[in-house]
Amino acid sequence: MYFDDVEKIHALDQDGMIEKIRDLTKQVQISWSFVQQQQKFDFSHVKHIFLSGGTIQSNTIDILRVMITEKCSVELSFHENEKLPFWCQGKDNLLLLVVDHDTAEEMTGLLEQGIEKDCSIFILFADQRIKNNFLTKSIAHWVLPGHKFDRTTIGFDTFIFYGILYKLGLSPDISQNISNLKLNLETTIQHIDVSVPSALNPAKRLAGQMVGRWIKIVAGGVMLPIANRWSDQINQSAKTLSNSENIFHLAHQSLSGFYNPENVAQQSMVVFLKSSFNEKKIEWMIERAKEELMCNGIGTDSYCARGEDLLSHIWTTILFGDFLAYYLAIAYECDPTPIATLS
């Protein structure tokens, strides 16, 4: 493994993925600065939001849901179908469309349906050119200064979406929390960056334990979307098999499925994500599941989220997972940037 060979790491990381990972703090700052410059709209009457479009990963929306759970009274759905549900009618339903070069045609169809069903509508455009070609009606909207949605822009994307909810009068201002979050992200990077040797770097050490193993990331409550993010990044960056699971599903269904075939089971590793912002029942179940697997010879480990508030727990854990997946890619000597897709 080449965790401490900086030259080897740079040779493998041909497209500079490490810089995109380090940029999370900058993404949050730029995103929230953009939000603060935008005008407010009164959508306080809305009860349900349908978010659709862009090349948005559904996990981004799951993370957003966790961020707004205790602060927002509206229900948020990620809509991937070409037709709105029959019951989505009237101003209580907000259609939030994200329009980029790949989805403009599809979003045109949803916009027409939203107008026909008399829904409230808000549009986020990826750049000005798309807006000029797309929008012919007077509809509330923002225009990003040229943006491409992908897995490396999760910080920018999520805080833009939160900012939309804030500016529409649906969620509170988190400006005071942003400064603390930036500090916690910067501190996290100082402890797990490439220059920090393996002996002192928890992300490198955990990646080293994962080499040659089938990986499962388990969590519940506020950490479940982050477990999905960790698994996705391990799949895409390290090109290795990983999946994520809700602790409730593991406890009641899949706990019995770890033992056969024995040679595969012994090469597995289960990592549990924990947070003090979770219900005590969830954390208790995680501890019990970890003990049960450990006692039966299954490799286990856990990661405890850090920070003084929920925002820091979410985003420092996401950052740690991105570094972890990056180091696992280095261990397998593969470029972390390219991903396989169906054409």
C-alpha positions in Angstrom: 0.0 0.0 0.0 1.2 3.5 -0.9 -0.6 5.6 1.7 2.5 7.6 2.6 4.1 7.7 -0.9 3.0 11.1 -2.0 4.6 10.8 -5.5 2.8 7.4 -6.1 -0.5 8.9 -4.9 -0.2 11.8 -7.3 0.7 9.4 -10.2 -2.4 7.3 -9.5 -4.7 10.3 -9.0 -4.5 11.6 -12.5 -7.4 14.0 -12.3 -6.8 15.5 -8.9 -9.6 13.9 -6.9 -7.9 14.8 -3.7 -8.2 18.5 -4.4 -12.0 18.0 -5.0 -12.3 16.2 -1.7 -10.4 18.9 0.2 -12.6 21.5 -1.5 -15.6 20.6 0.7 -15.1 23.5 3.0 -14.8 25.9 0.1 -17.9 24.4 -1.5 -19.9 25.1 1.6 -18.6 28.7 1.8 -19.2 29.5 -1.8 -22.6 27.9 -1.8 -23.9 29.8 1.3 -22.4 33.1 0.0 -24.5 32.6 -3.2 -27.6 31.8 -1.1 -27.2 35.0 0.9 -27.1 37.1 -2.2 -30.4 35.8 -3.6 -33.8 37.3 -3.1 -36.5 35.8 -0.9 -39.8 34.4 -2.0 -42.9 33.7 0.0 -43.7 30.0 -0.3 -44.5 29.5 3.4 -47.9 28.0 2.4 -46.2 24.9 0.8 -46.7 21.5 2.5 -44.9 19.1 0.1 -41.9 19.7 -2.1 -41.1 17.5 -5.2 -37.5 18.0 -6.2 -36.6 16.7 -9.6 -33.9 17.1 -12.3 -30.3 17.7 -12.8 -27.9 14.9 -12.4 -28.6 14.9 -8.7 -27.9 11.9 -6.6 -30.8 10.8 -4.5 -28.4 10.5 -1.6 -27.9 14.3 -1.7 -31.6 14.7 -1.0 -31.5 12.1 1.8 -28.8 14.2 3.5 -30.8 17.3 3.0 -33.8 15.6 4.7 -31.6 14.9 7.8 -30.5 18.6 7.8 -34.1 19.9 7.8 -35.8 17.1 9.9 -36.1 19.2 13.1 -36.3 22.6 11.4 -38.8 22.2 8.5 -42.4 21.3 8.6 -42.7 20.4 4.8 -42.3 16.9 3.3 -39.5 16.5 0.7 -39.6 14.0 -2.1 -37.1 13.3 -4.8 -39.1 12.7 -8.0 -37.5 10.6 -10.7 -40.5 9.8 -12.9 -41.6 11.6 -16.0 -45.1 12.2 -14.6 -46.2 13.8 -11.4 -48.5 11.8 -9.0 -52.2 12.3 -9.5 -52.6 13.8 -6.1 -49.9 16.4 -6.7 -52.2 19.4 -7.4 -52.6 22.9 -6.0 -50.4 25.6 -4.5 -49.6 23.5 -1.4 -47.3 21.4 -3.6 -44.0 22.9 -4.7 -42.3 21.6 -7.8 -38.6 22.4 -7.5 -37.0 21.7 -10.8 -33.2 21.6 -11.3 -32.5 22.2 -15.0 -29.1 21.5 -16.6 -28.0 20.5 -20.1 -28.8 16.8 -19.6 -32.3 17.3 -18.2 -33.8 20.4 -19.9 -36.2 18.5 -22.1 -37.4 16.2 -19.3 -37.9 19.2 -17.0 -39.9 21.0 -19.7 -42.5 18.2 -19.5 -42.6 18.4 -15.7 -43.0 22.2 -15.8 -46.0 21.9 -18.1 -47.6 19.3 -15.8 -46.9 21.5 -12.8 -48.6 24.5 -14.5 -51.5 22.4 -15.5 -51.9 21.1 -12.0 -51.7 24.6 -10.5 -48.6 23.7 -8.4 -46.2 26.2 -6.9 -43.0 26.2 -9.0 -39.4 27.1 -8.4 -36.6 26.5 -10.9 -32.8 26.2 -10.3 -30.8 26.7 -13.5 -27.3 25.3 -13.8 -26.2 28.4 -15.9 -27.5 31.5 -17.6 -27.6 29.9 -21.1 -29.9 27.2 -20.1 -32.2 29.7 -18.4 -32.3 31.8 -21.6 -33.2 28.8 -23.7 -35.7 27.3 -21.2 -37.7 29.9 -19.4 -40.3 31.9 -21.2 -42.7 32.4 -18.3 -42.5 34.5 -15.1 -41.6 31.8 -12.6 -39.5 32.2 -9.4 -36.0 31.0 -10.1 -32.2 31.1 -9.4 -29.4 30.9 -11.9 -26.1 29.3 -10.8 -22.9 30.8 -12.2 -22.2 27.7 -14.3 -22.3 24.4 -12.4 -22.1 20.7 -13.1 -23.8 18.4 -10.6 -21.7 15.3 -9.7 -20.5 13.3 -6.7 -17.7 15.7 -6.0 -20.0 18.7 -5.6 -22.2 17.3 -2.8 -21.3 20.2 -0.4 -22.2 22.9 -2.9 -25.4 21.1 -4.1 -26.8 20.3 -0.7 -26.3 23.8 0.8 -27.8 25.3 -2.4 -30.9 23.2 -1.9 -31.1 24.1 1.8 -30.6 27.7 0.9 -33.6 27.5 -1.5 -35.8 26.2 1.3 -34.5 29.0 3.6 -35.1 31.7 1.0 -38.6 30.3 0.3 -39.4 30.7 4.0 -39.5 27.0 4.7 -36.4 26.4 6.8 -34.4 28.6 9.3 -31.2 30.5 8.6 -28.1 28.5 9.4 -25.5 31.2 8.7 -24.3 31.2 12.3 -23.6 27.4 12.1 -21.6 27.7 8.9 -18.5 29.3 10.5 -18.4 26.5 13.1 -18.8 23.8 10.4 -16.0 25.3 8.3 -13.7 25.2 11.3 -14.6 21.5 12.0 -14.1 20.5 8.4 -10.7 22.2 8.3 -9.7 20.5 11.5 -10.8 17.1 10.1 -8.6 17.6 7.0 -5.6 18.4 9.2 -5.9 15.0 10.8 -6.6 12.8 7.7 -4.9 14.6 4.8 -2.4 12.9 2.5 0.6 14.4 4.3 -0.4 12.8 7.7 1.4 9.5 8.0 -0.6 6.3 8.3 0.4 5.8 12.0 -1.4 9.0 12.8 -4.1 9.0 10.2 -7.4 7.2 11.1 -8.7 7.3 7.5 -5.6 5.6 6.1 -5.7 3.0 8.9 -9.4 2.1 8.3 -8.8 1.9 4.6 -5.9 -0.4 5.2 -8.2 -2.7 7.2 -10.7 -2.8 4.3 -8.2 -4.0 1.7 -9.2 -7.5 0.4 -12.5 -7.4 2.1 -16.2 -7.3 1.2 -17.5 -4.1 2.9 -20.8 -3.2 4.5 -21.5 0.2 6.0 -24.2 0.2 8.6 -26.0 3.1 10.3 -29.4 4.4 11.4 -31.1 7.7 12.0 -29.1 10.8 11.0 -26.1 8.7 9.9 -28.0 6.4 7.4 -27.6 8.7 4.4 -23.9 9.2 5.3 -23.5 5.4 5.3 -25.0 5.3 1.8 -22.5 8.0 0.8 -19.6 6.1 2.2 -20.6 3.0 0.3 -21.2 4.9 -2.9 -17.7 6.5 -2.7 -16.1 3.2 -2.0 -17.8 1.6 -5.0 -16.9 4.5 -7.3 -13.5 5.6 -6.1 -11.9 2.3 -5.0 -13.8 0.2 -7.6 -14.5 -2.4 -4.9 -17.7 -4.1 -3.7 -19.5 -2.3 -0.8 -23.1 -1.8 0.2 -24.9 0.1 3.0 -27.6 -1.0 5.3 -30.1 0.4 7.9 -29.3 -1.0 11.3 -33.0 -2.0 11.7 -32.8 -4.1 8.6 -29.6 -5.7 9.7 -31.0 -6.5 13.1 -34.2 -8.1 11.9 -33.3 -9.5 8.5 -29.7 -9.8 7.3 -27.9 -10.6 10.6 -28.5 -14.3 9.9 -26.8 -14.0 6.4 -23.2 -13.3 7.5 -22.1 -16.8 8.0 -22.1 -18.6 4.6 -20.2 -19.3 2.5 -17.7 -19.3 5.4 -14.6 -18.3 3.3 -16.5 -15.2 2.0 -17.9 -14.3 5.5 -14.4 -14.4 7.0 -13.2 -11.9 4.4 -16.0 -9.4 5.1 -15.8 -6.2 7.2 -18.7 -4.2 8.7 -18.2 -0.6 9.7 -20.9 1.1 11.9 -21.4 4.8 11.9 -22.5 6.4 15.2 -23.8 9.8 16.3 -24.8 11.2 19.7 -27.7 12.9 17.8 -29.3 9.5 17.2 -31.9 8.0 19.4 -30.5 5.8 22.2 -32.2 2.7 20.7 -30.3 3.1 17.4 -26.9 3.4 19.2 -27.8 0.4 21.4 -28.7 -1.7 18.4 -25.4 -0.8 16.7 -23.4 -1.8 19.7 -25.3 -5.1 20.0 -24.9 -5.9 16.3 -21.2 -5.1 16.4 -20.7 -7.5 19.4 -22.7 -10.3 17.7 -20.7 -10.1 14.5 -17.4 -9.8 16.3 -18.1 -12.8 18.5 -18.7 -14.8 15.3 -15.5 -13.9 13.6 -16.7 -11.1 11.3 -14.4 -8.1 11.1 -16.0 -4.9 12.5 -15.1 -1.3 13.3 -17.0 1.9 14.0 -16.7 5.6 13.4 -18.2 8.1 15.8 -19.3 11.4 14.3 -17.7 14.5 15.7 -18.7 18.1 16.3 -20.9 20.2 18.5 -24.0 20.2 16.3 -25.8 18.0 13.8 -24.4 19.9 10.8 -20.9 19.1 11.9 -21.7 15.5 12.6 -23.1 15.1 9.1 -20.4 16.8 7.1 -17.2 15.8 9.0 -18.4 12.2 8.6 -19.0 12.7 4.9 -15.5 14.2 4.5 -13.9 11.3 6.4 -15.7 8.8 4.2 -14.5 10.6 1.0 -10.9 10.5 2.3 -11.4 6.8 3.3 -12.6 5.8 -0.2 -9.8 7.8 -1.8 -7.1 5.9 0.3 -8.8 2.6 -0.5 -8.5 3.5 -4.2 -4.8 4.2 -3.7 -4.4 0.8 -1.9 -5.8 -0.9 -5.0 -3.6 1.2 -7.3 -6.6 2.7 -9.2 -7.5 6.2 -10.3 -10.3 7.3 -8.0 -12.0 9.6 -10.6 -13.4 7.4 -13.4 -16.7 5.7 -12.8 -18.5 3.0 -14.8 -22.0 3.8 -16.2 -24.5 2.2 -18.4 -24.4 3.7 -21.9 
